[in-house]
Amino acid sequence: MTESKFNIDRQALESLLTENFFFAPSFSIYGGVAGLYDYGPTGTALQQNLINMWRQHFIIEEDMLEVDCSIMTLSEVLKTSGHVDKFADWMCKDTKTGEIFRADHLVEGVLEARLEGDAIARKMAGVVISDAGAADAADKASSAKKDKKKKKGGAVVATKLEDAVVDEYKNILAQIDNYDGKGLGELITRFDIRNPATGNEVTQPVEFNLMFESNIGPTGQLKGYLRPETAQGQFLNFSRLLEFNNGKMPFASAMVGRSFRNEISPRQGLLRVREFTMAEIEHYVDPLNKDHPRFEEVADIKLSLLPGSVQLEGSTEVVQMTIRDAVAQGVIDNKTLGYFMGRIHLYLMAIGIKHELLRFRQHLQNEMAHYACDCWDAEIKSSYGWIECVGCADRSAYDLTVHSNRTNKKMCVSENLPEPLVYEKLVCEVNSKVFGPRLRRAAKPVQEHLEGMAPADLAAVKEAMDAAGKATVVLKGTAADGEYEVTPDMVTIENRTIVEKSREYTPNVIEPSFGIGRILYSLIEHSYSVRAGDEQRAVLSFKPAVAPFKCLILPLSGNASFRQPVQDVARRLRTSGVPARIDNASSASIGRRYARNDEIGIPFAVTVDFDTVKDGSVTLRERDSTKQIRASVDEVVRLVKDLVSGSTTWEETMKKYPVFETAASE
C-alpha cells in the first residue's frame, strides 16, 4: 500500500455534494464560520443510517447500556479528568499577519509539499522514482494546476532535494504525531518553516486548550465547558450502570451525541470541525483479566497494522497480521482491545469503506492521551491522506480512579471469590487514645498516610521503631505537611493473617470512539465514481443499508394517468419502512432523472409507465449495473424491501427475473 492520497476529482465531488445539499457551511448567508456545518436532507439521512447501523452492530448485538448525558459539563469534572490542563494542541502565528496555524499540520503540509516538488523535479529530469507513493505524488502534483484550491503546504515547486534530506523528511512525517511543542519549534527553525501563503516567519508553538468555555446560571460564577467527548458523562454514571447491570462484569455503556472542540484552524470540510457527532463505547473490564468471551469470533481477521515500533524507524509500511497473532506477540496489548479492533473493522466494512484504504495505526508515546496505556486509530485513506476516524484506547482505570478520589465516592466492583484468599499482610493499627491527643490536627492526615503506605515503606517505619523506639513520618502535599514522630505506644505495625472472601477493584476501560462525520465523508469518497465513457455522470455507490434514500419512484412522463400509481407505490414502500423519493420532473428525460438520483446514491428506481396503467407492472432498476427487471407492483415492493434489508441481493434477483430491455435512453 503506497502512501499517496486516494486520488479523486475532489473539486467535482465537492460540487456534487453542494448541489445535492449533503452539507453546507453554517450561517453561510452571513459569511459562515469555519468548522461549523449544517447537514441537508441527504447528509442527515446518511448520517442517521450510519448511526443506526452502529447501534445495531454494537449496542444491540453486544447488549450495551445506552445513555444520553448532558452536553454542558462542570469545569470541576473536566479539571479532574485532566482536560482543563492537557486537552490542547500546539499553535503558532504568522509574525506579520497574525494568521494562526496548528503547528504539526503546518510542518506536515510544508514538508509534504517539498517532497512533492522533489518528486516532480526528478520526474522532469528523467530520474526513475522507485517509491510508488512519491511517483503517485508527482503525478498528482504536476496536475494540481487544474485544482484552484490552495494547498495546505503552499504551492508545489519543482525543486530537487538531496537524497538524505528526502529520507529525513519522510522520517519526520512518519512520526509527526510524536513531537511536542519544543520538538515542533525546533523543526520550524531548522527547516525554515514559514506561512505557505505569505512566506512570513511563524512564532514558536504555544499550547491552546481546545474546549469551549461557558458559564452556568445567571451569576456567571459556575464555570462549565461544552463537552469535548461523551465519555465523562458515562464514567460519572458508572455506579448506577453497574447496579442496573446487577453488579455483573464485564459490561459496556455507549452513547451517541454532539461534542465540541475549538479547533485552531478547522479545514478539510467535515474532517476537522468544531462541532461534531461522536459515538463512544466504554467497556468496563477486570484489570486482571482482559480476555473477551467473543474473542474467537474476530481472532482470525487480518488487519493492516502500523505499530509504533515501525513508525519510530521512520517507516509507514503496514504489517498484515491476524488479531490472534497480534495479541499473542504483544503488538496489541490484550484480547478485549483486539476484539473491539476486529469489531470496528467489521463495522467499517459493512458500511462500505474499502478494505485496502483502511489501516490501524498505534499511537506513539508522546501523542498518547494522558489517560491511555495503549491506543490504536482506525485510519481511512481519503484524498486528504490518512485520516483518524476511530480511536480504540485502553484508558486503564484512570477516569474512574480520579473521579472517585476527587468526590470520595466509590467507583469500584466487589466480587465474591470462588475460594477465600488467605495471605500475610503488614498492618498498621492506631491507638487513638494516644495518637489523637499527641498529633492533634495532624492526626488524621498522618493516619491516612500510614495506612496508605506501600508494604516496603511501612516495614521501614516498623524497623525504625523497633531499633530506636520511634520513627519519622514526612507528609507532603497535604494540609499538614511536615515531619511527625510516631512511637510504639501510638501505632502497632505487625504481620496479620488476612482472609478475603471478596475482591474489590476499579475496572479498566476499553474505549472505541467514532467520529461519525469523518467516517461519513470518507465513505462518500470511497463510494464516488463516474460512469465509464462519461465523466459528467457521477455515481455514489452507497450500499442499500446506508443510502440516504432507498428507492426512487418516477413516472415515465407527465401523463395524468401516472399520478395515482406513483403515489400508491411510494405509500406502499414507505409503510414497509423503505424511504422512497419521487422525481416527477417530467420535463427531463428518464435517463437524466436516473443520472441525477444516482448522484445522491439511491440504489433502486421504480418506473411507472403506460404498462403500469394496463397491467399493474413496473420496472425496477439497479443503480450500479443500470440493469432493469419488470414485475408486478406487489413483487417489486417485496423485492425492494428484501434488497434493502439484505435478505437478498441484486445478483440473486437477476437469476430469477429476465433483464428488461427498454427503449428509454440512459
Summary of the structure (lengths in Angstrom):
residues: 666
radius of gyration: 30.8
end to end distance: 36.5
largest distance: 109.9
contacts: 2060
relative contact order: 0.10
helix: 39%
strand: 27%
